[in-house]
Amino acid sequence: YWDWTDPSTGKEGIPDLLKPKAVELNLPDGGTQILENNPLATYKFENPRPDGFANIQNSGKDPWTPFLRGETAFFKDWTSTYRWPTSELEPMEQYNLLNQLLIDDDKINRYGWKTLRSNVAHIFTFPLTTKADRGFKNYKAGKINCQVASFLLIFFMIGSVEHPHNSVHLLLGGLGHMSNNDYAGFDPIFYLH
């Protein structure tokens, strides 16, 4: 489990252990080190990929997504999962862009640690004057989009479980697998968020 509301996330960004494709392991004999694939960094697909995988061009219709209009996610062609990949068949992961959004600075943004932490806190706090029909029970998955969630937070101080959760998906994925519900479960970080 990765607690993305922990203060270290606001200072350091995504934990280093989740990024490298390979890690050095110390064996129990006390002296031997081996280099192994990092199971927390990526998932390698079998060939061929499961039926239904498709390349998807970001239409830019959703103004809340952090990646650029016109870029393509090559889900059908990529041989492993990616986080913040460039829009290429052989992409590079751009953790620097992910961390620019996540690490706190003077700018307020939807994907920053302070905003995510605040949105989680609002899930557990309601003003005493909040009417029952405006409370937590009405804001389940699929009931509202992020724009409505932001409105509710601003005007009624009511939080939504899905609002920060969706933000984390978009933040971690960029153009990659975590940003798309059909592919998110293939990225190992899905099980840690």
Backbone as CSV, one residue per row, in Angstrom:
resi,resn,N_x,N_y,N_z,CA_x,CA_y,CA_z,C_x,C_y,C_z
1,TYR,0.840,-1.183,0.000,0.000,0.000,0.000,0.879,1.238,0.000
2,TRP,0.546,2.188,-0.870,1.251,3.470,-0.910,0.294,4.550,-0.436
3,ASP,0.622,5.224,0.640,-0.208,6.301,1.168,0.180,7.600,0.477
4,TRP,-0.558,7.941,-0.576,-0.234,9.151,-1.329,-0.647,10.410,-0.596
5,THR,-1.230,10.297,0.613,-1.500,11.476,1.426,-0.387,11.723,2.451
6,ASP,0.597,10.836,2.521,1.705,10.993,3.457,2.543,12.214,3.068
7,PRO,2.997,13.007,4.044,3.789,14.203,3.732,5.023,13.941,2.870
8,SER,5.617,12.757,2.958,6.798,12.476,2.133,6.459,12.527,0.638
9,THR,5.222,12.211,0.292,4.803,12.285,-1.109,4.832,13.729,-1.597
10,GLY,4.444,14.655,-0.742,4.459,16.068,-1.112,5.854,16.639,-1.265
11,LYS,6.845,15.965,-0.698,8.227,16.431,-0.790,9.028,15.686,-1.844
12,GLU,8.785,14.375,-1.956,9.622,13.527,-2.808,8.917,12.996,-4.047
13,GLY,7.589,13.053,-4.075,6.848,12.504,-5.207,6.619,11.016,-5.060
14,ILE,6.459,10.365,-6.177,6.204,8.926,-6.184,7.420,8.200,-5.606
15,PRO,7.217,7.209,-4.751,8.361,6.504,-4.147,9.298,5.908,-5.194
16,ASP,10.591,6.027,-4.934,11.604,5.548,-5.879,11.470,4.063,-6.195
17,LEU,11.047,3.265,-5.248,10.937,1.823,-5.459,9.940,1.467,-6.566
18,LEU,9.003,2.363,-6.860,7.975,2.080,-7.862,8.413,2.417,-9.283
19,LYS,9.617,2.958,-9.459,10.036,3.445,-10.776,11.017,2.569,-11.550
20,PRO,12.102,2.077,-10.962,13.096,1.383,-11.803,12.579,0.047,-12.328
21,LYS,12.970,-0.274,-13.556,12.549,-1.537,-14.183,13.234,-2.735,-13.538
22,ALA,14.374,-2.507,-12.891,15.095,-3.594,-12.218,15.561,-3.104,-10.847
23,VAL,15.686,-4.040,-9.918,16.148,-3.719,-8.568,17.204,-4.732,-8.137
24,GLU,18.135,-4.271,-7.298,19.142,-5.166,-6.724,18.572,-5.793,-5.465
25,LEU,18.669,-7.099,-5.387,18.187,-7.828,-4.217,19.362,-8.447,-3.478
26,ASN,19.345,-8.332,-2.163,20.342,-8.988,-1.319,19.799,-10.360,-0.949
27,LEU,20.537,-11.393,-1.293,20.107,-12.755,-0.993,20.376,-13.098,0.468
28,PRO,19.665,-14.095,0.998,19.792,-14.439,2.417,21.190,-14.867,2.854
29,ASP,22.061,-15.242,1.914,23.413,-15.661,2.312,24.246,-14.494,2.837
30,GLY,23.725,-13.277,2.685,24.383,-12.107,3.244,25.364,-11.406,2.344
31,GLY,25.798,-12.013,1.262,26.790,-11.368,0.426,26.418,-11.263,-1.037
32,THR,25.513,-12.082,-1.471,25.183,-12.111,-2.892,24.085,-11.107,-3.217
33,GLN,24.325,-10.322,-4.268,23.311,-9.417,-4.791,22.987,-9.837,-6.212
34,ILE,21.704,-9.791,-6.545,21.290,-10.101,-7.912,20.383,-8.986,-8.420
35,LEU,20.373,-8.820,-9.722,19.513,-7.836,-10.365,18.291,-8.565,-10.905
36,GLU,17.108,-8.113,-10.498,15.853,-8.745,-10.916,14.894,-7.687,-11.448
37,ASN,13.970,-8.124,-12.306,12.906,-7.232,-12.758,12.110,-6.755,-11.549
38,ASN,11.743,-5.483,-11.555,10.980,-4.890,-10.458,9.487,-5.136,-10.699
39,PRO,8.856,-5.993,-9.914,7.440,-6.286,-10.130,6.517,-5.128,-9.770
40,LEU,7.042,-4.083,-9.118,6.229,-2.923,-8.764,6.271,-1.835,-9.828
41,ALA,7.160,-1.958,-10.798,7.351,-0.911,-11.799,6.500,-1.101,-13.043
42,THR,6.316,-2.327,-13.464,5.622,-2.553,-14.731,5.106,-3.981,-14.801
43,TYR,4.191,-4.196,-15.715,3.714,-5.540,-16.024,3.998,-5.785,-17.495
44,LYS,4.658,-6.883,-17.794,4.947,-7.229,-19.191,3.834,-8.127,-19.713
45,PHE,3.259,-7.715,-20.845,2.163,-8.471,-21.451,2.691,-9.675,-22.213
46,GLU,1.893,-10.716,-22.224,2.215,-11.853,-23.072,1.913,-11.456,-24.506
47,ASN,2.485,-12.198,-25.441,2.239,-11.906,-26.845,1.424,-13.047,-27.428
48,PRO,0.298,-12.803,-27.994,-0.318,-11.497,-28.224,-1.031,-10.996,-26.968
49,ARG,-1.326,-9.689,-26.983,-2.082,-9.093,-25.908,-3.502,-9.659,-25.900
50,PRO,-4.198,-9.557,-24.778,-5.587,-10.033,-24.738,-6.447,-9.346,-25.804
51,ASP,-7.465,-10.043,-26.253,-8.388,-9.461,-27.233,-8.992,-8.179,-26.683
52,GLY,-9.224,-7.244,-27.560,-9.879,-6.005,-27.177,-8.951,-4.849,-26.887
53,PHE,-7.657,-5.088,-26.802,-6.734,-3.973,-26.589,-6.759,-3.082,-27.828
54,ALA,-6.793,-1.775,-27.610,-6.859,-0.838,-28.730,-6.009,0.386,-28.430
55,ASN,-5.463,0.975,-29.476,-4.776,2.252,-29.340,-5.845,3.327,-29.243
56,ILE,-5.631,4.302,-28.365,-6.647,5.321,-28.116,-6.019,6.699,-28.229
57,GLN,-6.630,7.530,-29.057,-6.171,8.916,-29.166,-6.957,9.765,-28.177
58,ASN,-6.251,10.581,-27.419,-6.895,11.472,-26.460,-7.569,12.597,-27.229
59,SER,-8.890,12.632,-27.176,-9.644,13.650,-27.915,-9.551,15.016,-27.262
60,GLY,-9.182,15.052,-25.992,-9.092,16.331,-25.288,-10.432,16.854,-24.827
61,LYS,-11.484,16.041,-24.914,-12.819,16.493,-24.511,-12.927,16.677,-23.007
62,ASP,-12.162,15.918,-22.243,-12.193,16.032,-20.791,-11.130,17.033,-20.353
63,PRO,-11.537,18.235,-19.926,-10.551,19.255,-19.559,-9.781,18.936,-18.286
64,TRP,-10.134,17.882,-17.597,-9.484,17.551,-16.340,-8.300,16.623,-16.519
65,THR,-8.108,16.082,-17.704,-7.007,15.141,-17.885,-5.681,15.877,-18.002
66,PRO,-4.623,15.335,-17.408,-3.342,16.028,-17.397,-2.499,15.827,-18.650
67,PHE,-2.961,15.021,-19.580,-2.149,14.802,-20.770,-2.739,15.557,-21.949
68,LEU,-1.946,15.743,-22.979,-2.277,16.662,-24.054,-3.194,16.073,-25.110
69,ARG,-4.019,16.925,-25.669,-4.937,16.560,-26.745,-4.159,16.066,-27.961
70,GLY,-4.686,15.034,-28.584,-4.097,14.524,-29.811,-3.055,13.441,-29.623
71,GLU,-2.586,13.233,-28.405,-1.598,12.183,-28.166,-2.290,10.821,-28.161
72,THR,-1.552,9.802,-28.546,-2.108,8.454,-28.618,-1.485,7.556,-27.560
73,ALA,-2.349,6.796,-26.897,-1.906,5.736,-25.990,-1.920,4.449,-26.802
74,PHE,-0.782,3.832,-26.958,-0.645,2.649,-27.812,-0.867,1.365,-27.004
75,PHE,-2.042,1.249,-26.403,-2.343,0.095,-25.559,-2.256,-1.219,-26.333
76,LYS,-2.634,-1.211,-27.585,-2.590,-2.433,-28.398,-1.148,-2.838,-28.724
77,ASP,-0.267,-1.867,-28.854,1.099,-2.123,-29.311,2.139,-2.190,-28.198
78,TRP,1.899,-1.500,-27.087,2.880,-1.502,-26.005,2.998,-2.904,-25.415
79,THR,4.210,-3.319,-25.124,4.454,-4.672,-24.609,4.462,-4.734,-23.081
80,SER,4.362,-3.585,-22.431,4.271,-3.549,-20.968,3.484,-2.314,-20.555
81,THR,3.179,-2.210,-19.270,2.463,-1.037,-18.779,3.432,0.135,-18.642
82,TYR,2.874,1.342,-18.757,3.681,2.560,-18.647,2.964,3.594,-17.798
83,ARG,3.776,4.423,-17.142,3.275,5.573,-16.385,3.851,6.833,-17.016
84,TRP,2.985,7.751,-17.353,3.355,8.994,-18.029,4.276,8.735,-19.225
85,PRO,3.865,7.846,-20.149,4.706,7.573,-21.313,4.614,8.681,-22.352
86,THR,5.652,8.785,-23.154,5.571,9.619,-24.347,4.653,8.897,-25.330
87,SER,4.086,9.627,-26.256,3.137,9.058,-27.220,3.898,8.442,-28.386
88,GLU,4.543,7.303,-28.112,5.370,6.617,-29.103,5.231,5.114,-28.907
89,LEU,5.558,4.362,-29.952,5.504,2.902,-29.842,6.529,2.370,-28.847
90,GLU,7.671,3.023,-28.758,8.710,2.685,-27.775,8.840,3.883,-26.833
91,PRO,7.907,4.036,-25.899,7.860,5.266,-25.104,8.900,5.322,-23.992
92,MET,9.101,6.527,-23.520,9.893,6.758,-22.311,8.913,7.224,-21.241
93,GLU,9.109,6.737,-20.016,8.263,7.196,-18.919,8.790,8.537,-18.420
94,GLN,7.870,9.431,-18.118,8.226,10.794,-17.736,7.852,11.044,-16.269
95,TYR,8.559,10.380,-15.374,8.273,10.550,-13.951,8.498,11.992,-13.502
96,ASN,9.351,12.701,-14.205,9.578,14.102,-13.848,8.292,14.913,-14.004
97,LEU,7.481,14.634,-15.034,6.215,15.352,-15.216,5.204,14.957,-14.146
98,LEU,5.155,13.680,-13.821,4.274,13.202,-12.759,4.631,13.908,-11.449
99,ASN,5.904,13.922,-11.120,6.330,14.532,-9.861,6.177,16.047,-9.859
100,GLN,6.264,16.691,-11.027,6.019,18.136,-11.082,4.608,18.456,-10.610
101,LEU,3.661,17.603,-10.950,2.286,17.808,-10.505,2.111,17.415,-9.041
102,LEU,2.722,16.321,-8.642,2.493,15.756,-7.314,3.202,16.509,-6.199
103,ILE,4.452,16.893,-6.421,5.235,17.549,-5.367,4.716,18.960,-5.148
104,ASP,4.581,19.308,-3.887,4.044,20.620,-3.549,5.024,21.737,-3.843
105,ASP,4.445,22.799,-4.340,5.173,24.046,-4.496,4.145,25.142,-4.265
106,ASP,4.388,26.313,-4.762,3.466,27.414,-4.515,2.208,27.350,-5.370
107,LYS,2.229,26.528,-6.427,1.061,26.428,-7.292,0.061,25.431,-6.711
108,ILE,-1.214,25.753,-6.833,-2.267,24.818,-6.440,-2.731,24.122,-7.709
109,ASN,-2.735,22.805,-7.687,-3.244,22.068,-8.839,-3.992,20.842,-8.343
110,ARG,-4.868,20.346,-9.171,-5.738,19.231,-8.803,-4.949,17.982,-8.430
111,TYR,-3.755,17.829,-8.941,-2.982,16.612,-8.746,-1.910,16.754,-7.679
112,GLY,-1.789,17.914,-7.091,-0.779,18.134,-6.070,-1.122,17.421,-4.771
113,TRP,-0.089,17.135,-4.000,-0.263,16.419,-2.748,-1.209,17.152,-1.811
114,LYS,-1.077,18.458,-1.684,-1.940,19.212,-0.768,-3.405,19.083,-1.169
115,THR,-3.677,19.175,-2.456,-5.055,19.061,-2.932,-5.596,17.659,-2.690
116,LEU,-4.808,16.643,-3.002,-5.259,15.265,-2.775,-5.539,15.025,-1.291
117,ARG,-4.637,15.477,-0.449,-4.808,15.283,1.000,-6.047,16.017,1.501
118,SER,-6.256,17.228,1.033,-7.434,17.997,1.424,-8.722,17.319,0.964
119,ASN,-8.712,16.803,-0.262,-9.904,16.129,-0.783,-10.231,14.866,0.011
120,VAL,-9.219,14.143,0.450,-9.458,12.962,1.291,-10.027,13.401,2.644
121,ALA,-9.492,14.455,3.219,-9.989,14.941,4.510,-11.458,15.336,4.419
122,HIS,-11.859,15.923,3.294,-13.255,16.344,3.140,-14.225,15.166,3.064
123,ILE,-13.731,13.997,2.748,-14.602,12.818,2.735,-15.125,12.541,4.144
124,PHE,-14.323,12.861,5.137,-14.654,12.521,6.518,-15.209,13.693,7.321
125,THR,-15.413,14.821,6.677,-15.930,15.985,7.397,-17.114,16.583,6.660
126,PHE,-18.198,16.785,7.386,-19.373,17.473,6.845,-19.721,18.610,7.793
127,PRO,-20.086,19.756,7.256,-20.601,20.802,8.141,-21.862,20.291,8.846
128,LEU,-22.086,20.715,10.058,-23.264,20.269,10.805,-24.561,20.611,10.092
129,THR,-24.534,21.626,9.258,-25.752,22.050,8.562,-26.007,21.292,7.266
130,THR,-25.145,20.352,6.915,-25.318,19.602,5.671,-26.573,18.747,5.750
131,LYS,-27.438,18.899,4.757,-28.660,18.096,4.697,-28.298,16.661,4.327
132,ALA,-29.093,15.731,4.810,-28.821,14.306,4.589,-28.740,13.962,3.110
133,ASP,-29.549,14.608,2.276,-29.538,14.277,0.846,-28.314,14.835,0.124
134,ARG,-27.504,15.615,0.793,-26.277,16.139,0.187,-25.035,15.453,0.754
135,GLY,-25.231,14.467,1.590,-24.120,13.812,2.261,-23.439,12.767,1.418
136,PHE,-22.546,12.078,2.055,-21.670,11.102,1.412,-22.420,10.058,0.602
137,LYS,-23.568,9.596,1.055,-24.237,8.473,0.406,-24.618,8.759,-1.040
138,ASN,-24.756,10.023,-1.416,-25.152,10.351,-2.786,-23.986,10.428,-3.754
139,TYR,-22.774,10.298,-3.272,-21.632,10.525,-4.136,-20.828,9.254,-4.327
140,LYS,-21.489,8.276,-4.880,-20.868,6.982,-5.153,-20.262,6.998,-6.545
141,ALA,-19.513,5.942,-6.864,-18.894,5.820,-8.185,-19.944,5.943,-9.269
142,GLY,-19.633,6.707,-10.288,-20.512,6.834,-11.435,-21.612,7.855,-11.275
143,LYS,-21.839,8.365,-10.083,-22.920,9.321,-9.877,-22.539,10.735,-10.309
144,ILE,-21.271,11.088,-10.138,-20.858,12.449,-10.450,-19.527,12.432,-11.176
145,ASN,-19.287,13.500,-11.931,-17.976,13.627,-12.557,-17.111,14.561,-11.713
146,CYS,-15.886,14.740,-12.130,-14.942,15.523,-11.323,-15.337,16.988,-11.219
147,GLN,-15.942,17.536,-12.264,-16.348,18.935,-12.202,-17.444,19.127,-11.162
148,VAL,-18.406,18.210,-11.121,-19.469,18.290,-10.122,-18.883,18.097,-8.731
149,ALA,-17.950,17.167,-8.589,-17.314,16.932,-7.291,-16.613,18.194,-6.805
150,SER,-15.939,18.901,-7.698,-15.265,20.142,-7.317,-16.274,21.188,-6.862
151,PHE,-17.397,21.284,-7.557,-18.456,22.223,-7.192,-18.977,21.910,-5.789
152,LEU,-19.275,20.636,-5.532,-19.795,20.237,-4.224,-18.802,20.550,-3.118
153,LEU,-17.531,20.322,-3.389,-16.505,20.588,-2.394,-16.424,22.080,-2.085
154,ILE,-16.468,22.897,-3.112,-16.343,24.343,-2.928,-17.561,24.926,-2.220
155,PHE,-18.767,24.545,-2.660,-19.967,25.200,-2.149,-20.584,24.527,-0.928
156,PHE,-20.409,23.236,-0.781,-21.037,22.546,0.338,-20.027,21.909,1.289
157,MET,-18.731,21.976,0.953,-17.678,21.354,1.754,-17.933,19.856,1.933
158,ILE,-18.431,19.223,0.870,-18.718,17.794,0.876,-17.704,17.105,-0.020
159,GLY,-17.081,16.068,0.483,-16.100,15.339,-0.296,-16.687,14.118,-0.968
160,SER,-15.958,13.598,-1.931,-16.340,12.399,-2.663,-15.159,11.440,-2.667
161,VAL,-15.413,10.175,-2.412,-14.351,9.171,-2.464,-13.746,9.123,-3.858
162,GLU,-14.587,9.225,-4.860,-14.120,9.077,-6.233,-13.271,10.252,-6.716
163,HIS,-13.489,11.430,-6.177,-12.766,12.610,-6.662,-11.249,12.466,-6.486
164,PRO,-10.718,12.254,-5.274,-9.261,12.091,-5.165,-8.781,10.787,-5.803
165,HIS,-9.592,9.752,-5.736,-9.218,8.465,-6.330,-9.031,8.611,-7.838
166,ASN,-9.966,9.278,-8.506,-9.836,9.498,-9.952,-8.615,10.352,-10.266
167,SER,-8.370,11.351,-9.438,-7.200,12.209,-9.647,-5.913,11.401,-9.580
168,VAL,-5.831,10.455,-8.648,-4.630,9.627,-8.524,-4.460,8.758,-9.766
169,HIS,-5.558,8.210,-10.289,-5.467,7.425,-11.526,-4.877,8.265,-12.657
170,LEU,-5.417,9.465,-12.857,-4.943,10.326,-13.943,-3.515,10.782,-13.703
171,LEU,-3.198,11.118,-12.472,-1.854,11.563,-12.126,-0.824,10.481,-12.400
172,LEU,-1.099,9.265,-11.963,-0.128,8.185,-12.122,-0.002,7.713,-13.558
173,GLY,-1.083,7.778,-14.299,-1.061,7.261,-15.662,-0.541,8.228,-16.693
174,GLY,-0.908,9.509,-16.572,-0.615,10.426,-17.671,-1.337,9.916,-18.898
175,LEU,-0.610,9.529,-19.888,-1.183,8.929,-21.091,-1.215,7.403,-20.971
176,GLY,-0.694,6.877,-19.876,-0.522,5.435,-19.733,-1.695,4.695,-19.130
177,HIS,-1.425,3.493,-18.713,-2.448,2.525,-18.348,-3.317,2.945,-17.168
178,MET,-2.760,3.554,-16.138,-3.561,3.922,-14.965,-4.627,4.959,-15.283
179,SER,-4.475,5.711,-16.366,-5.455,6.741,-16.713,-6.686,6.186,-17.407
180,ASN,-6.650,4.941,-17.791,-7.768,4.362,-18.532,-8.331,3.181,-17.747
181,ASN,-9.624,3.245,-17.434,-10.242,2.203,-16.609,-10.101,0.805,-17.193
182,ASP,-10.079,0.685,-18.506,-9.983,-0.635,-19.131,-8.608,-1.276,-18.954
183,TYR,-7.588,-0.476,-18.684,-6.220,-0.988,-18.628,-5.547,-0.795,-17.269
184,ALA,-6.148,-0.015,-16.384,-5.506,0.357,-15.118,-5.092,-0.844,-14.275
185,GLY,-5.901,-1.875,-14.243,-5.619,-3.033,-13.404,-4.386,-3.821,-13.806
186,PHE,-3.844,-3.546,-14.986,-2.616,-4.233,-15.407,-1.369,-3.606,-14.785
187,ASP,-1.446,-2.333,-14.387,-0.290,-1.665,-13.789,-0.182,-2.090,-12.325
188,PRO,0.975,-2.582,-11.890,1.116,-3.016,-10.494,0.770,-1.936,-9.471
189,ILE,0.951,-0.666,-9.810,0.659,0.401,-8.852,-0.836,0.487,-8.555
190,PHE,-1.651,-0.080,-9.432,-3.101,-0.123,-9.209,-3.406,-0.769,-7.857
191,TYR,-2.651,-1.783,-7.506,-2.915,-2.522,-6.273,-2.294,-1.871,-5.046
192,LEU,-1.574,-0.792,-5.238,-0.950,-0.077,-4.129,-1.613,1.261,-3.844
193,HIS,-2.459,1.729,-4.721,-3.001,3.075,-4.556,-4.269,3.048,-3.732
